[in-house]
């Protein structure tokens, strides 16, 4: 499931497209997805072969959609489509081919048909056609269909596993930075908090609790990092909250973290991750919907930004 949507847009006059792009961007944002539109201006002396920015963008495996104007002084749109499909072999990327000319759909379709008649292999397809005035509506209809596929249970699982793991990794980095800044008078309370919570895991964790009790505070972080599977994301999160409060960091940072692994909240990310990891698709289908997908995208983005802000604050 996507959290960013990358668009490559080739035209000779992007200023006239500003309103259209805003409508498309606003729609993407409403899905809690970040729109990322890269503009390439096809000036009279422009060629795709010599534009590194264009080549890098078209080779980007995360590129989602390409918009191409038909009549440009730097390149004709159908020639550019031919270049993309044959030179870079990007057959999977949807292309929206548009024009402001009279009878736009027939004009554009005829150009692609003519292209294919000249070719013996590598037929050009996967093209959407639009008149300039209808670009926004056409694009939104296309995106609605693509996003629906993106919001499958399987892809939502993938996003949750990936993002929660990323947040957890950044949390370990945060612990490393904050651990060194704990005032001496707070060290005992932090150790006590860890020991109390680790003992709740059962008898198999008593040895770990004893190690934390008997080692210097500076060594405790090394111990819990080695036992990261035992400690778990929830305890790591609550420990980070304790460190933030001990160092008197911004309260909003710790408040946001509390929402990450609050076991009493079924919609906290850790609860969602565990539910999607250990529940059948048939059972998940009872609650899985577009609203929940939007929430997952929004919450994973905000939690990751929050942890990164914690790290930035400590450097």
Secondary structure, 3 states (H helix, E strand, C coil): CCCEEEEEEEECCHHHHHHHHHHHHHHHHHCCCEEEEEEEECCCCCCHHHCHHHHHHHHCCCEEEEEEECECCCCEHHHHHHHHHHHHCCCCCEEEEEECCCCHHHHHHHHHHHHHHHCCCCCCCCEEEEEHHHHHHHHHHHHHHHHHHHCCHHHHHHHHHHHHHHHHHHHHHHHHHHHCCCCHHHHHHHHHHHHHHHHCCCHHHHHHHHHHHHCCHHHHHHHHHHCHHHHHHHHHHHHHHHHHHHCCCCHHHHHHHHCCCCCCCCCCHHHHHHHHHHCCHHHHCCCCCHHHHHHHHHHHHHHHHHHHHHHHHHC
